Amino acid sequence: MKELIENEEIKEEINEEVNEQEEVNQEVDENNKLEAEISDLKETLQRLQADFVNYKRRVEKEKSEISTFANEKIMTELLTVIDNMERALDSCNEEEKSSSIYQGVELVLKQLVDTLNKFGLEEISAQNEKFDPNVHYAVMQEEMDGKEADEVVEVYQKGYRLSNKVIRPSMVKVSK
């Protein structure tokens, strides 16, 4: 009988140990599930952070482009004013160039061009340059001695860029 009681005690101890082991296994399983969930949440958070950084960068770039090119329309309109002021100054003879009106118009033109330059407007150089269809608009072509083929020999209308974007190509005559 004593053996029977001892066997039952051993069985109870074994059952308790098995139960404890099952509880430990359940806790390990729960911990593994929680760790997997935490890992998934971390990955999701990292992706969201990367998406947000990319979004922020894209919005900043768009804002920069908008502010740069917001003035494009008004600048293209002012180019006509610059052209007319330059034509007026070019039409003056030597005697008129010493007058205060000529000098005043010249200063106003310089101030206008300088102001537009501050906002990214730049003149496209054309005279004696190699013809580039991206920035030059050829309206005439003529054979000329002493000039290489496809060299700009005369500029009829200046071209302009606004922050590396051509807003008006130079109107030119090109050598053959």
WOZI-V404627 format. One record per backbone hydrogen bond with DSSP energy under -1.0 kcal/mol. NH is the residue of the N-H (numbers start at 1). CO is the residue of the C=O. Records with the same first field share a line. If there is no record, write none. Layout:
BEGIN
NH = CO / CO
END
This chain:
BEGIN
5 = 1
6 = 2
7 = 3
8 = 4
9 = 5
10 = 6
11 = 7
12 = 8
13 = 9
14 = 10
15 = 11
16 = 12
17 = 13
18 = 14
19 = 15
20 = 16
21 = 17
22 = 18
23 = 19
24 = 20
25 = 21
26 = 22
27 = 23
28 = 24
29 = 25
30 = 26
31 = 27
32 = 28
33 = 29
34 = 30
35 = 31
36 = 32
37 = 33
38 = 34
39 = 35
40 = 36
41 = 37
42 = 38
43 = 39
44 = 40
45 = 41
46 = 42
47 = 43
48 = 44
49 = 45
50 = 46
51 = 47
52 = 48
53 = 49
54 = 50
55 = 51
56 = 52
57 = 53
58 = 54
59 = 55
60 = 56
61 = 57
62 = 58
63 = 59
64 = 60
65 = 61
66 = 62
67 = 63
68 = 64
69 = 65
70 = 66
72 = 69
75 = 71
76 = 72
77 = 73
78 = 74
79 = 75
82 = 78
83 = 79
84 = 80
85 = 81
86 = 82
87 = 83
88 = 84
89 = 85
90 = 86
91 = 87
97 = 93
99 = 96
103 = 99
104 = 100
105 = 101
106 = 102
107 = 103
108 = 104
109 = 105
110 = 106
111 = 107
112 = 108
113 = 109
114 = 110
115 = 111
116 = 112
117 = 113
118 = 114
120 = 117
121 = 116
122 = 161
124 = 159
128 = 152
129 = 126
131 = 150
135 = 132
136 = 132
137 = 170
139 = 172
140 = 172
142 = 174
150 = 175
151 = 148
152 = 129
153 = 173
154 = 173
156 = 171
157 = 171
160 = 168
161 = 122
162 = 165
163 = 120
165 = 162
167 = 160
168 = 160
170 = 135
171 = 157
172 = 137
173 = 154
174 = 140
175 = 151
176 = 142
END
